[in-house]
Amino acid sequence: MENMENSARVPLEGALGAVREALRRALHDVQPPMLDLTAHLAGTEGKNFRALLLLAAASGEDGTIPQDAITAAAAIELLHLATLVHDDVIDDADERRGKPSVKSRFGNKAAVVCGDYLFCKCFMMVSELAKRYQDQYELIARAVTKICLGEMRQLRHNGDAALTVRRYLKIIAGKTSALFALSMYSGALLSGDEPLRVRRLARAGHYIGMAFQLTDDCLDYETQGDILKKPVKNDLAEGVVTMPLILAMAEKPELKEAVGRELTPREVAEIAAQVVALGGVRRTRAVAQRYCDKAAKLIAQETDGRRREELLALLEKIRVRVY
């Protein structure tokens, strides 16, 4: 692509550090009314899987990436951070990444405004890239639209014991996988790939995002809070119906009676144990594995050499993660 001529190339090694530094600068370069909130967010770091996928998808056989990929990856992480701030308001979550959430420390109204502000910062960050990729700029808006629709679908189905597997997969296709697809699409685009390959790698990103969320659903039932760095069993306590519970309710319909009502900590623990015993977690992991297999097949078909190795290694990290 002729757009590639406008971006210098830098080593892939160390690129994540550059992304994190760009993100820190974005969170500190704000007006005083917002500084306390963004500084609070800057004090923690996530796993940055979306940024890592973008960087790997943008890499060449010589182990370099376009400089623009650093900016794009930081923007993706900023966009993700904005969705997390809003998520914590929606889910009434007191913790995020082992620290008090913005919502719990500064209040719901401040958190909503903070999330909106981060969306704007993301768009500002990619404005320069948009000049070179004018026909692609709308992709970010599309991704945000999908995320919002996914969140709204989840809200509408909170406490819905009749939620089907198909509808749930549609929820997470927007709520989670849209950003993974955007990450892979952006990396492939910046690498100079032909349009068909860009779309196929975006599809691989979608599969990875689906697997990521399904694994996250399982971790909520399996992992201790000090490992997961967020309240566990929170989905169940808040009436959020996820895949393990859907599958368990199919085996034991009596569980539906607990969905949507206030549960004591003991009840939450007992129901979670039943979900595991009924195979809800095991079968959800099997579905996640099928998405991983689809992603791996596309990556193997569409990439080669070091780029393929980097992407498949990241896919494996996502598949086996425990937090």
C-alpha positions as a Markdown table, in Angstrom:
| # | Residue | x | y | z |
|---|---|---|---|---|
| 1 | Met | 0.0 | 0.0 | 0.0 |
| 2 | Glu | 1.3 | 3.5 | -0.8 |
| 3 | Asn | 0.3 | 4.6 | 2.7 |
| 4 | Met | 3.2 | 2.5 | 4.1 |
| 5 | Glu | 5.7 | 5.0 | 2.7 |
| 6 | Asn | 4.5 | 7.5 | 5.3 |
| 7 | Ser | 5.5 | 5.5 | 8.3 |
| 8 | Ala | 9.1 | 4.7 | 9.4 |
| 9 | Arg | 9.8 | 1.2 | 10.7 |
| 10 | Val | 10.9 | 0.3 | 14.2 |
| 11 | Pro | 11.8 | -3.0 | 15.9 |
| 12 | Leu | 8.9 | -5.2 | 17.1 |
| 13 | Glu | 11.0 | -6.0 | 20.2 |
| 14 | Gly | 10.4 | -3.3 | 22.7 |
| 15 | Ala | 7.3 | -2.0 | 20.9 |
| 16 | Leu | 4.9 | -2.8 | 23.7 |
| 17 | Gly | 7.0 | -0.6 | 26.0 |
| 18 | Ala | 6.6 | 2.2 | 23.5 |
| 19 | Val | 2.8 | 1.6 | 23.4 |
| 20 | Arg | 2.6 | 1.7 | 27.2 |
| 21 | Glu | 4.6 | 4.9 | 27.3 |
| 22 | Ala | 2.3 | 6.5 | 24.7 |
| 23 | Leu | -0.7 | 5.4 | 26.7 |
| 24 | Arg | 0.8 | 6.9 | 29.9 |
| 25 | Arg | 1.5 | 10.2 | 28.1 |
| 26 | Ala | -2.1 | 10.3 | 26.9 |
| 27 | Leu | -3.5 | 9.7 | 30.4 |
| 28 | His | -1.3 | 12.4 | 31.9 |
| 29 | Asp | -1.6 | 15.0 | 29.2 |
| 30 | Val | -5.1 | 16.0 | 30.2 |
| 31 | Gln | -6.9 | 19.1 | 31.6 |
| 32 | Pro | -6.8 | 19.4 | 35.5 |
| 33 | Pro | -10.5 | 18.5 | 36.1 |
| 34 | Met | -9.8 | 15.1 | 34.6 |
| 35 | Leu | -6.2 | 14.5 | 35.8 |
| 36 | Asp | -7.0 | 12.8 | 39.1 |
| 37 | Leu | -9.2 | 10.2 | 37.3 |
| 38 | Thr | -6.8 | 9.5 | 34.4 |
| 39 | Ala | -3.8 | 9.4 | 36.8 |
| 40 | His | -5.6 | 6.8 | 38.8 |
| 41 | Leu | -6.0 | 4.7 | 35.6 |
| 42 | Ala | -2.3 | 5.2 | 34.7 |
| 43 | Gly | -1.3 | 3.6 | 37.9 |
| 44 | Thr | -2.1 | 0.1 | 36.6 |
| 45 | Glu | -1.3 | -1.9 | 33.5 |
| 46 | Gly | -3.4 | -4.5 | 31.8 |
| 47 | Lys | -2.2 | -7.5 | 29.8 |
| 48 | Asn | -2.4 | -5.5 | 26.6 |
| 49 | Phe | -3.4 | -8.5 | 24.4 |
| 50 | Arg | -5.2 | -6.2 | 21.9 |
| 51 | Ala | -2.1 | -4.1 | 21.4 |
| 52 | Leu | 0.1 | -7.1 | 21.2 |
| 53 | Leu | -2.1 | -8.7 | 18.5 |
| 54 | Leu | -2.0 | -5.4 | 16.5 |
| 55 | Leu | 1.8 | -5.2 | 16.8 |
| 56 | Ala | 2.3 | -8.8 | 15.8 |
| 57 | Ala | -0.1 | -8.5 | 12.8 |
| 58 | Ala | 1.8 | -5.4 | 11.7 |
| 59 | Ser | 5.2 | -7.0 | 11.8 |
| 60 | Gly | 7.4 | -7.9 | 8.9 |
| 61 | Glu | 9.8 | -10.8 | 8.4 |
| 62 | Asp | 12.7 | -8.5 | 9.4 |
| 63 | Gly | 11.2 | -8.1 | 12.9 |
| 64 | Thr | 10.1 | -4.5 | 12.4 |
| 65 | Ile | 6.8 | -2.7 | 12.4 |
| 66 | Pro | 5.6 | 0.6 | 11.1 |
| 67 | Gln | 5.9 | 3.5 | 13.6 |
| 68 | Asp | 2.2 | 4.1 | 13.0 |
| 69 | Ala | 1.5 | 0.7 | 14.7 |
| 70 | Ile | 2.7 | 2.1 | 18.0 |
| 71 | Thr | 0.1 | 4.9 | 17.8 |
| 72 | Ala | -2.7 | 2.6 | 16.6 |
| 73 | Ala | -2.0 | 0.1 | 19.4 |
| 74 | Ala | -2.0 | 2.8 | 22.1 |
| 75 | Ala | -5.3 | 4.1 | 20.7 |
| 76 | Ile | -6.8 | 0.6 | 20.8 |
| 77 | Glu | -5.7 | 0.2 | 24.5 |
| 78 | Leu | -7.2 | 3.7 | 25.3 |
| 79 | Leu | -10.4 | 2.7 | 23.6 |
| 80 | His | -10.4 | -0.5 | 25.6 |
| 81 | Leu | -9.8 | 1.4 | 28.8 |
| 82 | Ala | -12.7 | 3.7 | 28.1 |
| 83 | Thr | -15.0 | 0.6 | 27.8 |
| 84 | Leu | -13.7 | -0.8 | 31.1 |
| 85 | Val | -14.5 | 2.5 | 32.9 |
| 86 | His | -18.0 | 2.4 | 31.6 |
| 87 | Asp | -18.3 | -1.4 | 32.3 |
| 88 | Asp | -17.6 | -0.8 | 35.9 |
| 89 | Val | -20.4 | 1.7 | 36.2 |
| 90 | Ile | -22.8 | -0.7 | 34.4 |
| 91 | Asp | -21.7 | -3.7 | 36.5 |
| 92 | Asp | -21.4 | -1.7 | 39.8 |
| 93 | Ala | -17.8 | -3.1 | 40.1 |
| 94 | Asp | -15.7 | -1.8 | 43.0 |
| 95 | Glu | -12.4 | -3.2 | 41.7 |
| 96 | Arg | -10.5 | -3.2 | 38.4 |
| 97 | Arg | -7.0 | -4.8 | 38.0 |
| 98 | Gly | -6.6 | -5.2 | 41.7 |
| 99 | Lys | -7.3 | -1.5 | 42.5 |
| 100 | Pro | -10.5 | 0.5 | 43.3 |
| 101 | Ser | -12.4 | 1.2 | 40.1 |
| 102 | Val | -12.8 | 4.8 | 38.9 |
| 103 | Lys | -16.5 | 4.4 | 39.7 |
| 104 | Ser | -15.9 | 3.4 | 43.3 |
| 105 | Arg | -13.3 | 6.1 | 44.0 |
| 106 | Phe | -14.8 | 9.0 | 42.1 |
| 107 | Gly | -18.5 | 8.1 | 41.7 |
| 108 | Asn | -20.7 | 7.0 | 38.8 |
| 109 | Lys | -21.1 | 10.4 | 37.1 |
| 110 | Ala | -17.4 | 11.2 | 37.1 |
| 111 | Ala | -16.6 | 7.7 | 35.7 |
| 112 | Val | -19.1 | 8.1 | 32.9 |
| 113 | Val | -17.6 | 11.4 | 31.9 |
| 114 | Cys | -14.1 | 9.9 | 32.2 |
| 115 | Gly | -15.0 | 7.1 | 29.9 |
| 116 | Asp | -16.4 | 9.6 | 27.4 |
| 117 | Tyr | -13.2 | 11.7 | 27.6 |
| 118 | Leu | -11.1 | 8.6 | 26.9 |
| 119 | Phe | -13.1 | 7.9 | 23.8 |
| 120 | Cys | -12.4 | 11.4 | 22.6 |
| 121 | Lys | -8.7 | 11.0 | 23.4 |
| 122 | Cys | -8.6 | 7.8 | 21.4 |
| 123 | Phe | -10.1 | 9.6 | 18.3 |
| 124 | Met | -7.6 | 12.4 | 18.7 |
| 125 | Met | -4.7 | 9.9 | 18.9 |
| 126 | Val | -5.7 | 8.3 | 15.6 |
| 127 | Ser | -6.5 | 11.6 | 13.8 |
| 128 | Glu | -3.1 | 11.8 | 12.2 |
| 129 | Leu | -3.4 | 8.2 | 11.0 |
| 130 | Ala | -6.8 | 9.0 | 9.6 |
| 131 | Lys | -5.2 | 11.4 | 7.1 |
| 132 | Arg | -3.3 | 8.6 | 5.5 |
| 133 | Tyr | -6.1 | 6.0 | 5.8 |
| 134 | Gln | -9.1 | 8.2 | 5.2 |
| 135 | Asp | -11.2 | 5.3 | 3.9 |
| 136 | Gln | -10.5 | 3.3 | 7.0 |
| 137 | Tyr | -11.1 | 5.8 | 9.8 |
| 138 | Glu | -14.7 | 4.8 | 10.2 |
| 139 | Leu | -13.7 | 1.4 | 11.4 |
| 140 | Ile | -13.1 | 2.7 | 14.9 |
| 141 | Ala | -16.6 | 4.2 | 15.0 |
| 142 | Arg | -18.0 | 0.9 | 13.8 |
| 143 | Ala | -16.1 | -1.0 | 16.5 |
| 144 | Val | -17.4 | 1.4 | 19.2 |
| 145 | Thr | -20.9 | 1.0 | 17.8 |
| 146 | Lys | -20.7 | -2.8 | 18.1 |
| 147 | Ile | -19.4 | -2.6 | 21.6 |
| 148 | Cys | -22.3 | -0.3 | 22.6 |
| 149 | Leu | -24.8 | -2.7 | 21.0 |
| 150 | Gly | -23.2 | -5.6 | 22.7 |
| 151 | Glu | -23.4 | -3.9 | 26.1 |
| 152 | Met | -27.0 | -2.9 | 25.5 |
| 153 | Arg | -27.9 | -6.5 | 24.6 |
| 154 | Gln | -26.2 | -7.7 | 27.8 |
| 155 | Leu | -28.1 | -5.2 | 29.9 |
| 156 | Arg | -31.4 | -6.3 | 28.3 |
| 157 | His | -30.7 | -9.9 | 29.1 |
| 158 | Asn | -29.5 | -9.4 | 32.7 |
| 159 | Gly | -31.5 | -11.8 | 34.8 |
| 160 | Asp | -32.8 | -13.6 | 31.6 |
| 161 | Ala | -32.9 | -17.3 | 32.4 |
| 162 | Ala | -34.1 | -17.9 | 28.9 |
| 163 | Leu | -31.0 | -16.5 | 27.2 |
| 164 | Thr | -29.8 | -18.9 | 24.5 |
| 165 | Val | -26.3 | -19.8 | 23.5 |
| 166 | Arg | -26.8 | -18.2 | 20.1 |
| 167 | Arg | -28.0 | -14.9 | 21.6 |
| 168 | Tyr | -25.2 | -14.9 | 24.1 |
| 169 | Leu | -22.6 | -15.4 | 21.4 |
| 170 | Lys | -24.1 | -12.4 | 19.5 |
| 171 | Ile | -23.7 | -10.3 | 22.7 |
| 172 | Ile | -20.0 | -11.1 | 23.1 |
| 173 | Ala | -19.4 | -10.7 | 19.4 |
| 174 | Gly | -20.0 | -7.0 | 19.9 |
| 175 | Lys | -19.1 | -6.6 | 23.6 |
| 176 | Thr | -15.6 | -8.2 | 23.4 |
| 177 | Ser | -14.6 | -9.5 | 20.0 |
| 178 | Ala | -15.1 | -6.3 | 18.1 |
| 179 | Leu | -11.9 | -4.8 | 19.6 |
| 180 | Phe | -9.9 | -7.9 | 18.9 |
| 181 | Ala | -11.1 | -7.9 | 15.3 |
| 182 | Leu | -10.2 | -4.2 | 15.0 |
| 183 | Ser | -6.7 | -4.9 | 16.4 |
| 184 | Met | -5.9 | -7.5 | 13.9 |
| 185 | Tyr | -7.5 | -5.6 | 11.1 |
| 186 | Ser | -5.5 | -2.5 | 11.9 |
| 187 | Gly | -2.2 | -4.4 | 12.2 |
| 188 | Ala | -2.7 | -6.1 | 8.9 |
| 189 | Leu | -3.7 | -2.9 | 7.2 |
| 190 | Leu | -0.6 | -1.1 | 8.5 |
| 191 | Ser | 1.6 | -4.0 | 7.4 |
| 192 | Gly | 0.5 | -3.4 | 3.8 |
| 193 | Asp | -1.5 | -6.6 | 3.4 |
| 194 | Glu | -3.9 | -7.0 | 0.5 |
| 195 | Pro | -7.6 | -6.3 | 1.4 |
| 196 | Leu | -8.6 | -9.9 | 1.4 |
| 197 | Arg | -5.9 | -10.9 | 3.8 |
| 198 | Val | -6.7 | -7.9 | 6.0 |
| 199 | Arg | -10.3 | -9.1 | 6.3 |
| 200 | Arg | -9.3 | -12.7 | 7.0 |
| 201 | Leu | -6.9 | -11.6 | 9.8 |
| 202 | Ala | -9.7 | -9.5 | 11.2 |
| 203 | Arg | -11.9 | -12.6 | 11.2 |
| 204 | Ala | -9.1 | -14.4 | 13.1 |
| 205 | Gly | -9.2 | -11.5 | 15.6 |
| 206 | His | -12.9 | -12.0 | 16.0 |
| 207 | Tyr | -12.4 | -15.7 | 16.8 |
| 208 | Ile | -9.7 | -14.8 | 19.3 |
| 209 | Gly | -12.0 | -12.3 | 21.0 |
| 210 | Met | -14.8 | -14.9 | 21.3 |
| 211 | Ala | -12.4 | -17.3 | 22.9 |
| 212 | Phe | -11.1 | -14.6 | 25.2 |
| 213 | Gln | -14.5 | -13.8 | 26.5 |
| 214 | Leu | -15.6 | -17.4 | 26.9 |
| 215 | Thr | -12.4 | -18.1 | 28.8 |
| 216 | Asp | -13.1 | -15.1 | 31.0 |
| 217 | Asp | -16.6 | -16.5 | 31.7 |
| 218 | Cys | -15.0 | -19.7 | 32.9 |
| 219 | Leu | -12.4 | -17.9 | 35.1 |
| 220 | Asp | -15.2 | -16.1 | 36.9 |
| 221 | Tyr | -16.3 | -19.6 | 38.2 |
| 222 | Glu | -12.9 | -21.1 | 38.6 |
| 223 | Thr | -10.4 | -18.6 | 39.9 |
| 224 | Gln | -9.7 | -16.9 | 43.2 |
| 225 | Gly | -10.1 | -13.2 | 43.4 |
| 226 | Asp | -6.5 | -12.5 | 44.4 |
| 227 | Ile | -5.4 | -14.1 | 41.1 |
| 228 | Leu | -8.1 | -12.7 | 38.8 |
| 229 | Lys | -7.7 | -9.2 | 40.3 |
| 230 | Lys | -11.4 | -8.6 | 40.2 |
| 231 | Pro | -14.4 | -9.9 | 42.2 |
| 232 | Val | -15.1 | -13.5 | 41.3 |
| 233 | Lys | -18.6 | -14.9 | 40.8 |
| 234 | Asn | -19.5 | -11.3 | 40.1 |
| 235 | Asp | -21.4 | -12.2 | 36.9 |
| 236 | Leu | -23.7 | -14.6 | 38.8 |
| 237 | Ala | -24.2 | -12.2 | 41.7 |
| 238 | Glu | -25.1 | -9.3 | 39.4 |
| 239 | Gly | -27.5 | -11.4 | 37.4 |
| 240 | Val | -25.3 | -11.5 | 34.3 |
| 241 | Val | -26.0 | -14.8 | 32.4 |
| 242 | Thr | -22.9 | -16.2 | 30.7 |
| 243 | Met | -22.2 | -19.4 | 28.8 |
| 244 | Pro | -21.3 | -21.7 | 31.7 |
| 245 | Leu | -24.6 | -20.9 | 33.4 |
| 246 | Ile | -26.6 | -21.2 | 30.2 |
| 247 | Leu | -25.2 | -24.7 | 29.6 |
| 248 | Ala | -25.7 | -25.7 | 33.3 |
| 249 | Met | -29.3 | -24.5 | 33.2 |
| 250 | Ala | -29.9 | -26.7 | 30.2 |
| 251 | Glu | -28.9 | -29.7 | 32.3 |
| 252 | Lys | -30.6 | -28.5 | 35.5 |
| 253 | Pro | -33.6 | -26.2 | 34.8 |
| 254 | Glu | -34.1 | -25.5 | 38.5 |
| 255 | Leu | -31.1 | -23.2 | 38.4 |
| 256 | Lys | -33.2 | -20.7 | 36.4 |
| 257 | Glu | -35.1 | -19.9 | 39.6 |
| 258 | Ala | -31.9 | -18.2 | 41.0 |
| 259 | Val | -31.3 | -16.0 | 38.0 |
| 260 | Gly | -32.4 | -12.4 | 38.5 |
| 261 | Arg | -32.9 | -12.5 | 42.2 |
| 262 | Glu | -30.6 | -11.2 | 45.0 |
| 263 | Leu | -28.3 | -14.0 | 46.1 |
| 264 | Thr | -26.3 | -14.4 | 49.3 |
| 265 | Pro | -22.6 | -15.1 | 49.1 |
| 266 | Arg | -23.3 | -18.6 | 50.2 |
| 267 | Glu | -25.9 | -19.1 | 47.5 |
| 268 | Val | -23.6 | -17.7 | 44.8 |
| 269 | Ala | -20.9 | -20.2 | 45.9 |
| 270 | Glu | -23.3 | -23.1 | 45.9 |
| 271 | Ile | -24.7 | -22.3 | 42.4 |
| 272 | Ala | -21.2 | -21.7 | 41.0 |
| 273 | Ala | -20.2 | -25.2 | 42.3 |
| 274 | Gln | -23.2 | -26.7 | 40.6 |
| 275 | Val | -22.3 | -24.9 | 37.3 |
| 276 | Val | -18.9 | -26.5 | 37.4 |
| 277 | Ala | -20.2 | -29.9 | 38.4 |
| 278 | Leu | -22.8 | -29.9 | 35.6 |
| 279 | Gly | -20.1 | -29.3 | 33.0 |
| 280 | Gly | -20.9 | -25.7 | 32.2 |
| 281 | Val | -17.3 | -24.6 | 32.5 |
| 282 | Arg | -15.8 | -27.6 | 30.8 |
| 283 | Arg | -18.2 | -27.3 | 27.8 |
| 284 | Thr | -17.6 | -23.6 | 27.6 |
| 285 | Arg | -13.9 | -24.1 | 27.4 |
| 286 | Ala | -14.5 | -26.6 | 24.6 |
| 287 | Val | -16.4 | -23.9 | 22.7 |
| 288 | Ala | -13.5 | -21.5 | 23.4 |
| 289 | Gln | -11.0 | -24.1 | 22.0 |
| 290 | Arg | -13.0 | -24.4 | 18.8 |
| 291 | Tyr | -12.7 | -20.6 | 18.3 |
| 292 | Cys | -9.0 | -20.8 | 19.0 |
| 293 | Asp | -8.6 | -23.6 | 16.4 |
| 294 | Lys | -10.4 | -21.4 | 13.8 |
| 295 | Ala | -8.2 | -18.5 | 14.6 |
| 296 | Ala | -5.0 | -20.7 | 14.4 |
| 297 | Lys | -6.1 | -22.1 | 11.0 |
| 298 | Leu | -6.6 | -18.6 | 9.5 |
| 299 | Ile | -3.3 | -17.3 | 11.0 |
| 300 | Ala | -1.5 | -20.3 | 9.5 |
| 301 | Gln | -3.1 | -19.7 | 6.1 |
| 302 | Glu | -2.6 | -16.0 | 5.9 |
| 303 | Thr | 0.9 | -15.4 | 7.6 |
| 304 | Asp | 4.3 | -17.0 | 7.6 |
| 305 | Gly | 7.7 | -16.9 | 9.3 |
| 306 | Arg | 8.2 | -14.8 | 12.4 |
| 307 | Arg | 4.8 | -13.0 | 12.0 |
| 308 | Arg | 3.0 | -16.4 | 12.2 |
| 309 | Glu | 5.0 | -17.5 | 15.2 |
| 310 | Glu | 4.3 | -14.2 | 17.1 |
| 311 | Leu | 0.5 | -14.5 | 16.4 |
| 312 | Leu | 0.3 | -18.1 | 17.3 |
| 313 | Ala | 2.3 | -17.6 | 20.5 |
| 314 | Leu | -0.1 | -14.8 | 21.5 |
| 315 | Leu | -3.1 | -17.0 | 20.7 |
| 316 | Glu | -1.6 | -19.7 | 23.0 |
| 317 | Lys | -1.1 | -17.2 | 25.9 |
| 318 | Ile | -4.8 | -16.2 | 25.5 |
| 319 | Arg | -5.9 | -19.8 | 25.4 |
| 320 | Val | -4.2 | -20.9 | 28.6 |
| 321 | Arg | -4.4 | -17.7 | 30.7 |
| 322 | Val | -5.5 | -18.1 | 34.3 |
| 323 | Tyr | -6.4 | -14.4 | 34.9 |
